[in-house]
Amino acid sequence: MSRPLPLVLGGLALAGLIACPTRTPVGPPPVHIPPGCERNQAGEYHHVGNPAFRYLAQDDGRTLSLTLLYSRPDGGVGGTPDAGAVTITVDRTPEGFMGETHAMGFSAGTPCPVRFPTEITACAPDSLTLRSVQKTSVDQACRPAPRGPAPTWTEQVLRRGPPPPEPGPEAPDAGPPDAGPRAQDAGAGTTDGGAAAPDAGPTDGGALKPPGGPAPRKS
C-alpha cells in the first residue's frame, strides 16, 4: 500500500516544474527622448538670445552637462569655471531628456545653491532647445519655500559653435567738403562702450538669471 506514494510525489514535483517556467531577465526600461538627442551632444554652444553666454557641453551617452562660460573681449571664453558657475545637467530617461539647472543665488545676503527643473525638448544637428523653470523661492535658511507661485517655464535655444563675429565699426562720415569740421555731439551714442555686459550673477535679494534667458526671481 505504500509503493504508489513515491510516484505521486514525483508527479507533483514534475507538475511544479511545468508550472514555474524560467523567468527571462528584464533589462532597464527604454528611454524616451526627442529625435536626434541620442547623438553625442558634446561641444561648444552659445545662447541665441545672448551670444555672450557660452557653454561647454560634455556627454557620456546618458548624461549631458553644460557649463556656462563668459566671452572675453578677444572673442575667446573664460577659463576653468569656478564652483559657483551655472551648470545644466540632464539625463536620458524613460520620461524624457530631463534634469536641473544649478546656480548660486542669495537670500538676505547669504549665498544659496538653487535648482531649476530643466529639460531638452529638441536636438537639431546645430542646436539644442531647452525648457527651464523661470523662478524659484527659498527662505532665509536657503530651503525651498513651502509656498510659492506656480512654476513658469521658458524656452531657450543654444546653437552649436561660437557666435558669429560682430560687425566692425563703420567709418565716420566726414561730411561734404565745404562743410568744415563737424561738431562732436557729446550726448549721442552710448556711454558704456556698447552693449551691456551680461549679468555675472544675482544681486542680494534680486533676480537670478537662468542660462542666458529671462531672469527667474527668488522670493
Sequence and secondary structure as in RCSB ss.txt:
>XXXX:A:sequence
MSRPLPLVLGGLALAGLIACPTRTPVGPPPVHIPPGCERNQAGEYHHVGNPAFRYLAQDDGRTLSLTLLYSRPDG
GVGGTPDAGAVTITVDRTPEGFMGETHAMGFSAGTPCPVRFPTEITACAPDSLTLRSVQKTSVDQACRPAPRGPA
PTWTEQVLRRGPPPPEPGPEAPDAGPPDAGPRAQDAGAGTTDGGAAAPDAGPTDGGALKPPGGPAPRKS
>XXXX:A:secstr
  THHHHHHHHHHHHHHHHS              TTTTS   EEEEESS TTEEEEEEE SSEEEEEEEEB TTS
 B SS  TT  EEEEEEETTEEEEEEEEEEEETTEEEEEEEEEEEEEEETTEEEEEEES   B TTS B SS   
  EEEEEEEESS              TTS S    TTSS SSSSS     S  TTSB   SSSS  B  
